[in-house]
């Protein structure tokens, strides 16, 4: 509630500035900066709230492939803008699962964004699903530069981040969500990854 309130106040003030000072030279750039910082601070506050006070799960029976396609429908533009080629290999014969759809969407979005950010000059993101011994396995493979042993060890620790403007909470929250669903996240790298070719995150 407070995040929404503060963001609304800032947005409202910016809109008034746009209306009342629209002829002031150079104002557009300042307004853009205020908007960007407002969005960033709102994101940081929301991540802190999500980490400190995880909300109750609301479970629905869902086809995980449908959920992935739903996430890709609104992240596809972002993926294209980062010059990343998307490949999906979704196993069609997969059992339904009881999940909190909004929370699992949050996990998928976090992983997709992290994968794209790991490929600064573009690359390939491959998303796979399969059923394995009563579990559903979702794998995200990217062709970024990869992580060293220390980064892999700390990847799910809160506040650990290599991003200049990151909070280090996105993957920590994602890990908590998956654990609440009785699952786990594993991060691996192939032998090729050690010379900078491929890495995967499995959910």
N, C-alpha and C positions, 0 to 999 in steps of 0.2 A: 504493500500500500504506500509506504513512504517513498519507495523508488519511483512509483508511478506519479505520486504527487509532486516530487521535486522535478522530475522530468517534464511534467505538464507546466509547472511554473516557468522553467527555463524556456521551453518551447513557446509558451505564450508570450514571454518577454521578447524573444527573438522575432516572433510574428509582428509584434507591435513596432519593433525597431524597423522591420522591413517596410511596414506601412507608413510610419511617421518620418523615417529618414531615408526614404528610397532614392532621393536625389543627392544624398551625401556620397561624394567620391570615395571609393575604396571600402565602403561599408560591407559590400557583398562578401569579400574575403574574410572579414572579421566574423560575420554571421556564420559562414561555413565552418570556421574554426570552433566557434561556440557550439554549433550543432554536433560536430564530430566528437568534441570532448564530452558533451552531455551524454551522447550515446555510449561512449566508452565507460564513463563513470557509472552509468546505469547498469551496464553489463557487469562491471566489477562488483557492484553492490549486490546484484542478483546472484552472482556466483557465490559470494560470501554467505548469503542467506541460504542458498541451496545446500551448501556444504555444512553449515551449522545446524540447520533445521530441515532435514529431509522430510518432505510431506508424505502422507499416507498413500500407499499404492491403490490405484483403481484398476482392477484386472479385467481384461476382456480376452475372449478366445480369438486368436488372430493368425492369419497366414503371414509369416515373417517376410515372404517375398513381396506381398502387397504393401507392407509397411516400408520396405526398402524402396520400392518404386515410388511411393508417396514422398519419401524424403528426397529422392532424386528429382522429382518433379519441380521442387522449389530450390534445390541446390545446383541443378544442372547449369544454370546461367553463371553461377559463381565458378563452377568447375571449368567451364569454357573460357571464362575471362582470365583464369590463371594458366591458360594454354595447356591444360591437362586433358588427355584422352581418356574417356571412361569406357571400361569394358565390364560387363556384368555376365556372370555365369551362375544363374540361379537354378538350383535343382527344383523342378516342378513338383516332384512327388515328395513332399515334405509335410510332416504332421503339423496340425495347429498347436499353438501354445498359448497359455494364459499369461498375459503380460500387461503392464501399464504402458499403453501405446505412446503416450506423450513422453514418458521418461526414456523409453527405448529410442524414440526418435531423437531425443536430446543426445543420447550416446552416439548414435549414428552420425549426427551432424557434427559433433565434436571430433570424431575420428576422421570424417571426410575433410573437414577444415584443416586438421593437423597434417593429414596426408598431402593436401594441396600445398600447404605452406612449406612442406619439406621439399617440394619440387619447385624451386624458385624460378627455374628456366623452363618450366613445363616438364611433362613426363606422362606416365600412364598410371592410372588408378584402376585396379581390378577388384571387383567385389564378387565373392563367391558364397553360395550357401550349400549346405548338405546336411543330411541326417546321419548321425553316427552314434550307435549304441544308446539310443534313447535321448540323446542331446541334439540340438540344432547348432551347427557350427557356421558362423559367419566370418569370413576372412576378408580383410582389406589389405591389398598389396600395393605398395607404391614404388616408384623408381627414383626416389630421392637419394640424398647423400648418405642417409643412414645415421645411426647413433653409435657412440662408443659404449664401453661396458658400464661406465659410471652413469651415463644418461639413461641407459636401459634399466639399471638398478633403481634409479630415482624417479622413473617416469610417472608413477602413480602416487608419489609422495606430494602432499599439498605444499604449495608455494615454491616448488622446484620447477623452474622454467628457463629455457634458453632464449625465449622471445623477449625483445626489448620492452614491449608493452603488455606482456602476458602476466596473468595472475598465478599460474601454476595450479589452478583448481579444476580446469575443464576435464582432464583425464582422471583426476582423483575422484571427482563427482561421478564420472562415468563408471569407474571401477566400483564405487559404492552401489550404484544403481544395479549393475549386473549381479553383484553379490547378493543384493536383496531379492533378486529373482532366482537365486540358487545356482547361478552360473559363475563364470570366471573369465577374465581377460588375460591373454598371454601375448607378449611381444617377442618376436623372433626375427632373426636375420639369416639369410642364406649365405652360403660361402661366397657367392657373387657379390652380396651386399658389402662384404668386407673390403671390396675394392670399389664400392660405390654404385652398385647396380640394383639391388632389390631388397625390400624389407616387408614384413607383414605384421598386421595386428589381427589376432583372432579373438572373436567374442563367443 
